[in-house]
């Protein structure tokens, strides 16, 4: 339960000793990170528009954006570490916009971000929800019955699909 809301998660890892329920909840909470990485690449770094139709140029463009993304994530982590905040509290869009400006003017961009962080809005409280699963001691876990069917025949809503060979 999270603030009165019950959540359910699906996984194909059925052994709670391999993947405890708490880690399942944490993995689901982290799935948003990939969306933020796509947003960085497409919106902030311009990967939504390719410069060429030639494969080699497209690959170079993608690799350049991915490399710059990693450098920016490293800078963001450094700012968060120096400011003593969580990485999610450092604004990536503002980092992309202002880091080059500070560097161009001869300032240490990381130091400027930390110094002006809260005042300029570079660092602000994260709106992320902390999702936690219950802590269940290993002694309270029960194994699934060996005769419990774990697979089921798929149902297709009024579709005339050919059966899938086994």
C-alpha positions in Angstrom: 0.0 0.0 0.0 1.2 3.4 -0.9 -0.7 6.3 0.6 -3.8 4.2 0.7 -3.3 2.8 -2.8 -2.8 -0.8 -3.4 -0.5 -1.6 -6.3 0.1 -4.8 -8.2 3.2 -5.8 -10.1 3.8 -8.6 -12.6 7.0 -10.6 -12.9 8.0 -13.9 -14.3 10.5 -14.4 -11.5 8.5 -16.5 -9.1 11.1 -17.3 -6.4 11.0 -14.5 -3.8 14.5 -15.5 -2.7 15.8 -14.6 -6.1 13.7 -11.4 -6.5 12.0 -10.2 -3.2 8.7 -8.3 -3.5 10.4 -5.2 -2.3 12.9 -5.3 -5.2 10.0 -5.8 -7.7 8.4 -2.6 -6.4 11.7 -0.7 -6.6 12.2 -2.0 -10.2 8.8 -0.7 -11.2 9.6 2.7 -9.6 12.8 2.9 -11.7 11.1 2.1 -15.0 10.4 5.8 -15.4 14.1 6.5 -15.7 14.2 5.1 -19.2 11.5 7.5 -20.3 13.5 10.4 -18.9 16.6 9.2 -20.8 14.5 9.2 -24.0 13.2 12.6 -23.2 16.8 13.9 -22.7 18.0 12.4 -26.0 15.0 13.5 -28.1 14.0 16.8 -26.6 17.0 18.3 -24.9 19.7 16.9 -27.3 17.7 17.0 -30.5 17.7 13.3 -31.5 14.0 13.7 -32.6 15.5 15.1 -35.9 18.1 13.1 -37.8 20.5 15.0 -40.0 20.9 12.4 -42.7 19.4 9.3 -44.3 22.8 7.7 -44.5 23.3 4.9 -42.0 26.8 5.9 -41.0 25.7 9.5 -40.3 22.6 8.4 -38.3 24.8 6.0 -36.2 27.3 8.7 -35.5 24.5 11.1 -34.5 23.0 8.5 -32.2 26.4 7.7 -30.6 27.2 11.4 -30.2 23.9 12.0 -28.4 24.3 8.9 -26.2 27.9 10.0 -25.3 26.8 13.6 -24.5 23.9 12.1 -22.4 26.3 10.1 -20.3 28.5 13.2 -19.8 25.5 15.2 -18.7 24.3 12.5 -16.3 27.9 12.5 -14.8 27.7 16.3 -14.4 24.3 16.0 -12.8 25.6 13.4 -10.4 28.5 15.6 -9.5 26.2 18.6 -8.9 24.0 16.4 -6.7 26.9 15.1 -4.8 28.5 18.5 -4.1 25.1 19.9 -3.1 24.2 17.0 -0.9 20.9 16.3 -2.7 19.4 13.3 -4.6 20.2 13.3 -8.3 16.5 13.7 -9.2 16.5 17.1 -7.5 18.9 18.5 -10.1 17.0 19.8 -13.2 18.3 18.1 -16.3 16.7 20.6 -18.8 18.3 23.5 -16.9 21.6 21.7 -16.7 21.6 21.2 -20.5 20.6 24.9 -21.0 23.0 26.6 -18.6 26.1 24.4 -18.2 27.5 25.5 -21.6 26.8 29.1 -20.7 28.7 28.9 -17.4 31.6 27.1 -19.1 31.7 29.6 -22.0 32.0 32.5 -19.5 35.0 30.9 -17.8 33.2 29.7 -14.7 33.3 26.2 -13.2 29.8 25.1 -14.3 29.4 22.5 -11.5 30.4 25.0 -8.8 28.1 27.6 -10.3 25.2 25.1 -10.4 25.8 24.2 -6.8 26.2 27.8 -5.7 23.1 29.1 -7.5 21.2 25.8 -7.3 18.2 26.5 -5.1 17.9 30.2 -5.8 17.9 29.7 -9.6 15.8 26.6 -9.5 18.5 24.3 -10.8 18.0 22.3 -7.6 14.5 21.8 -6.4 12.5 19.2 -4.5 11.8 16.0 -6.4 8.2 15.1 -7.0 9.0 11.4 -7.3 7.0 9.0 -5.1 9.0 6.6 -3.0 7.5 3.1 -3.6 8.4 0.4 -1.2 7.3 -3.2 -0.9 6.8 -5.0 2.3 9.7 -6.6 4.1 8.8 -10.3 4.6 11.3 -12.4 6.6 12.5 -15.4 4.7 11.0 -17.7 7.3 7.5 -16.5 6.5 7.7 -17.2 2.8 5.9 -20.2 1.5 6.8 -22.1 -1.6 4.3 -22.4 -4.4 2.6 -25.8 -4.6 4.4 -27.9 -7.2 1.1 -28.8 -8.9 0.0 -25.1 -9.3 -0.4 -24.3 -13.0 1.7 -21.3 -13.9 0.8 -21.1 -17.6 -2.6 -20.6 -19.2 -3.9 -20.8 -22.6 -4.1 -17.3 -24.1 -7.5 -15.9 -24.9 -8.0 -13.6 -27.9 -11.0 -11.2 -27.8 -13.2 -12.4 -30.7 -10.2 -12.8 -33.0 -9.9 -15.6 -35.4 -6.2 -16.4 -34.8 -4.4 -19.5 -35.9 -3.2 -21.5 -32.9 0.4 -20.9 -32.0 2.5 -24.1 -32.4 3.9 -25.3 -29.1 
